Amino acid sequence: MSTPVSKKLPHNCPACGNALRVTALGCPACETSIAGSFELPQLMRLSGDDLRFILDFVKCSGSLKIMPEQLGLSYPTVRNLLDDIIGRIGAIEKTTSQRTGK
């Protein structure tokens, strides 16, 4: 028996590189579907590595003192990783507000 392939949600169009939008949602239980154009939530626009870091951070109760132990990294490295993610979230917020005018 083969191992199932883990598909990753793409963030950008492979043809032009622009940000992708969700256009349909479906319920596997009752087969209801919803179509439209929906933005991905801000966190879903981050990379898999960024999301893993955020999950680890939450599991450590947001403690930057515990994170270095968990990740096997120095405190300054963990702080820099968090600062980088904060910067990427800020860029996503800026792009979203420019697009929506809010």
N, C-alpha and C positions, 0 to 999 in steps of 0.2 A: 504494500500500500504506500502511495506517495504522500509526502508531507504537503499540506495545503499551502498555497502561495499566499503570502500576506501582502495584500494590495495597499499601496499608500495613496492617500488622497492628494492629487496634484493641485498645486496652487496657481500655476501659470500655464497658459496655452502653449502647447508644443509647437504650434505653427507660427504664432506671432509674438509670444512672450508676455502678452497682457494678462492681468489677473483674471482668473476664472470666477464665475458666479454659479451658484446652484440654480438649476432650472426645473428640477422636479424632485419631489419627495414621495416615498411610497411606504405603505404599511404592509409588511409581509403577512400579517395575520388576516386582515380583511380585504386586502388588495385595494384600499382607498389610495388614490394618488392626488397630489397637489402639484400644479404646474405654475410657474411664474418665474420671476428673476429675483433671486435672493442673494444678498451679500453673505459671504462666510463670516462667522463671528471673528472678532479680532484675534483671539487666541488660536483659532484654526488657521490663521494666515501665517503663523510662526512655523519654523522648521520642526521636524521631529525631535532633534536634539534639544531645541529650546523648550518644547513641551515636556520632555523627560525631565529637564532641569526644574521646571516649574512644579511638576508633580513631586519630585524629590524634595523641593523646598517646602511645599505644603505638608508633606508627610513628616518633615522635620519641624513642624509647627512654625515655619518661617524663621527658624534660627540659623543665622549665618555662622554661629559657633559650632553647630552640629554638622552642617553641610560638608566641611572639609574632611571630617572623619568618614562620612558616608561615601564621598566621591574619591577619596584618596588624593585630594588636591590641597594646596596651601590656601589659607584664608584669603590672601590678596587675589589669587587666581579665581576663587569662587566669587569674591566681590566684583571682580572685573567681568566675569560671565554674567552675573546679575545685572550689572550696569549696561552691558551690551544688549541684553534682552529688553531692559527698560527703554533703551534707545530705539530698538526696533519697534516696540509697541508704540512709542511716541511717533515714529514715522508713519505707522499704520493709521494712527488716530489723525495725523495731519492730512494724509491722503484721503481718508474718509470724510473729514470735515470740508476739504476742498471740493470733493465730489458732490457732497450733499448741501453745501453752503451753511452748515451749522457750526 
